[in-house]
Amino acid sequence: MKLKQHLSMLVVAAGSLLALPAVADQALATAKNCMACHAVDRKLVGPAYKDVAKKYAADKGAADALATKIQKGGSGVWGAVPMPANPQVSEAEAKKLAAWVLSQK
Ligand code: HEC
């Protein structure tokens, strides 16, 4: 009986985690300092993530290209200001962040 209660609590906890992936990834973006230069819906130093998602909506290779750019930095797509490299971001985190940015519509 005790074990069963425990299990159902685990299921509930897992379910609420699954329901909040967007929030979790915004937390990652905040933790990795991305939100110092970006916002979801307006331009700061870098482009709004919504604008990035719109630009690459039809581009199937965008997630990989953006993940690389998030780690290494780059310039010339949105203006003269470059994005510096983000060495604090692992490859797996960069992929997660790229997918999250592309899901902002
Ligand atoms: C110091 C400011 C700064 C920080 C910190 C920063 N960015 Fe950027 N970001 C920029 C600028 C400026 C651009 C536009 C670069 C360009 O025009 O090519 C950009 C562009 C982008 C793009 C679009 C790239 C493209 O080629 O279209 C994505 C996606 C992005 N940033 C995600 C992130 C993520 C995720 C982080 C956190 C790990 C982050 N940025 C941290 C300034 C920043």
Residues whose N, C-alpha, C, O or C-beta is under 5 A from the ligand:
A	BS01	HEC	K32 N33 C34 C37 V45 G46 P47 V52 L66 K69 I70 G74 S75 G76 V77 W78 G79 V81 P82 M83 N86 V89 L97 V101
